[in-house]
Amino acid sequence: MNRAEIVVDVAAIRHNVRRLRAAVGGARMMTVVKSDGYGHGLGPVARAARAGGADWLGVATIDEALALRATGDAGPVLCWLGVPGEEYAAAIERDIDVTAYSLDELAEVTKGARAAGRQARLQLKVDTGLSRGGAMQADWTELVRAARAAEQDGDVAVTGIWSHFACSDEPAHPANDAQEAAFRSALEIAHTAGLRPSVRHLSNSAAALLRPSARFDLVRCGIASYGLDPAPGHTPAVLPGLGLIPAMTVRAALAMVKRLPAGGSVSYGHTWTADRPTTLGLVPAGYGDGILRHASGRAEVWVDGRRRPIRGRVCMDQFVVDLDSDLPAAGSRVVLFGAGADGEPTAQDWAEACGTISYEIVTRVGGRMRRIHVDSEAEEHRA
Ligand SMILES: *Cc1c(COP(=O)(O)O)cnc(C)c1O
């Protein structure tokens, strides 16, 4: 086995997308594959998602959308984060749906369509209260009217209208009702302006599962597609029945195992001191591989059928775990996190230990680690 590696089971992603698609009833499914498929690998994730029934794929940037086309994906793709001077023509030539937040962006998309010599597939984003991207509600009427005019000029086809929740992982938060209501009124304004988009969408994973009223034509599922809980603490009624499977396992070979006498202190700063003799295992991965330094003294790993605490600080290339009275051989496998089926920690466990969300754990891990893709269903067929 490699020093440290990320193993992604594409069968888990296929399964999760299939389950999610079934769970959202008649709504279509966009699998969000931005940031290298949440760290799982853009091309393999995209293929697995399509095989699981993803009607759409979603990415943040035009670069990501072009990279997705370069993997061979030819289906509907939406991207949503541009800057002035963006290469819209390249995206338009490849049938990528682009998003406009403003009149300036609409003008750039129109210019891109003329340069490409074809109509742009355009979606409009309204800010319903996240106060991130999207048109402010005060500017919405003007934007939809201008988009309708561009449509009548033949430069664009408005294919979608969308927005994004701020608090969908807290289902009782009053912002959810307010945003859904704002979205409905933005849709009415667009309809009055003459727009007839084929997809209206508002929900990410948490809202797709917890807020059926907000599914509209399409839901945009990222984190749940990778098998991780989109709203920890709020999903006991839906997640167990769905049977999502975390697709990523991060594992390594113990570089060294040795005994430490009582009173010995571990790693930079000596933040942990043994109060009894114990065994230390050296894990050859660190923050240079995307292991959060916040895991120092907090997260646990899995060795020989037990969870083992990290002792002392996570370094750039390595960290140390406490193996208690056990003495596994150097080279023994250590699982940092995985699906959790055998009791090993999950990305969610690491997120809680590090004071963050599972999204950050899976997206940041990488660095010098090898990443391999397996298909557990295909292996079962072969066996
Ligand atoms: C990242 C993202 C999503 C996916 O969110 P999840 O919580 O991972 O399901 C959906 N929509 C937009 C606009 C996003 O940026």
PDBQT file of the ligand as one rigid body, heavy atoms in Angstrom, charges set to zero:
ROOT
HETATM    1  C1  LIG A 401     -21.924  24.117  -3.392  1.00  0.00    +0.000 C 
HETATM    2  C2  LIG A 401     -23.263  24.482  -3.850  1.00  0.00    +0.000 A 
HETATM    3  C3  LIG A 401     -24.329  23.568  -3.796  1.00  0.00    +0.000 A 
HETATM    4  C4  LIG A 401     -24.229  22.226  -3.133  1.00  0.00    +0.000 C 
HETATM    5  O1  LIG A 401     -24.412  22.368  -1.741  1.00  0.00    +0.000 OA
HETATM    6  P1  LIG A 401     -24.451  21.083  -0.779  1.00  0.00    +0.000 P 
HETATM    7  O2  LIG A 401     -24.744  21.655   0.544  1.00  0.00    +0.000 OA
HETATM    8  O3  LIG A 401     -23.086  20.479  -0.859  1.00  0.00    +0.000 OA
HETATM    9  O4  LIG A 401     -25.491  20.178  -1.296  1.00  0.00    +0.000 OA
HETATM   10  C5  LIG A 401     -25.527  23.928  -4.361  1.00  0.00    +0.000 A 
HETATM   11  N1  LIG A 401     -25.684  25.142  -4.930  1.00  0.00    +0.000 NA
HETATM   12  C6  LIG A 401     -24.694  26.059  -4.973  1.00  0.00    +0.000 A 
HETATM   13  C7  LIG A 401     -24.938  27.372  -5.605  1.00  0.00    +0.000 C 
HETATM   14  C8  LIG A 401     -23.450  25.773  -4.415  1.00  0.00    +0.000 A 
HETATM   15  O5  LIG A 401     -22.488  26.694  -4.448  1.00  0.00    +0.000 OA
ENDROOT
TORSDOF 0
